[in-house]
Each structure stands twice: as C-alpha cells, then as structure tokens.
C-alpha cells in the first residue's frame, strides 16, 4: 500500500514530508532546507524508506 505524501512548510521556514498511511497513521520526515530538498528525498530516497517501513510493520 502506498501512503499519501505532502510537502509542508514549517513555521521556521524549513520543510517536512508528511507520510500518511491508509490506516490514518502518519510520520513526518523533517529537516529539509528547501522544498526542492524534500522533493528530491521523495524522488530518490522514498523507495528505500518505504521498504524499511514495510519490514518494520511486519
């Protein structure tokens, strides 16, 4: 199952990626300086992160 993803700007001007699972649980990946950094994380690191999360949930 693929979660929904949202890039959000925090009050400090930094960005987070909010990952919401189909069951409503969510996680926030924080610490991105620019929106492009968050987009790059989604493009290049999300697949490995998702696999780690799936293994942890089993």
Secondary structure, 3 states (H helix, E strand, C coil): CCCEEEEEECCCCCEEEEEECCCCCEEEEEEECCHHHHHHHHHHCHHHHHHHHHHHHC
